[in-house]
């Protein structure tokens, strides 16, 4: 292996991704080539810095609880509680009932008003005349 | 409990305990992946929380076609990249702010004094090396950075990196080679500047 090939293979060598033959060839080369040895050492040292950082990891015992707390908080924000839903439904139903009542009342009132314009056309006026004729049941003056 | 059982329990058994187990099992994987992209543990842990919240919310979309760990790596990498981009934008605005602020120089001097007080030389050097390395890693193009962090921080094999990034094995080799070349150039460049 020449220096150029070694340079291309250093990453794989340090990551132990080279096969046995290539690993042996590279190691033989760096025992005789000071320049390549220096490069390999520099990378080993640099990766050592990463190893220090990796070794500092310590599991946080509160992480799970924090996550669950945030999930529940999000859920509560997105979905209102049962009590809130019940309050919303009851008040909506009450409002709808009042609205329907007002509409029916208004319609009924309108029909009475129009009927008073032409009494003879209304069946209830005819019926009252039949049972309570005006000549007999004249109101007192 | 296997990953499949955990996922099934969370989705269909509505089990909080199963989710707790999942978080405990993969806490290191997620925190360290985020740490690879970020400059401190506090940010990495905050981001890990967001990763797990997303996992919880979108677990029904996980199809068991890949390993659960591969899926977690992908979410952690995406969240980290977005976080770093947001941080960069914020830093640009902060530096603009500082540019127009008289207090800036005083603060920097104070920070420097605090840092050097009572800190042994060796530790300063290590901290400095780490800082430089972090800066250089963060300046790599996204694909190279992801491959490098997964391989060097998480000790994933090239095959595993290929699975997470959904690329071929030779593509991973090429990305890592280019990442190393770029790192070398950038580190040498920084040294020459000093």
Interface residues (C-beta under 8 A of the other chain):
Chain A: X8 X10 X11 X12 X15 X17 X43 X46 X47 X49 X50 X52 X53 X54 X56 X57 X59 X60 X63 X64 X66 X67 X68 X70 X71 X74
Chain B: X16 X19 X20 X23 X24 X27 X28 X31 X32 X35 X41 X45 X48 X49 X52 X53 X56 X126 X129 X130 X133 X151 X152 X153 X157 X158 X173 X176 X177 X180 X183 X187
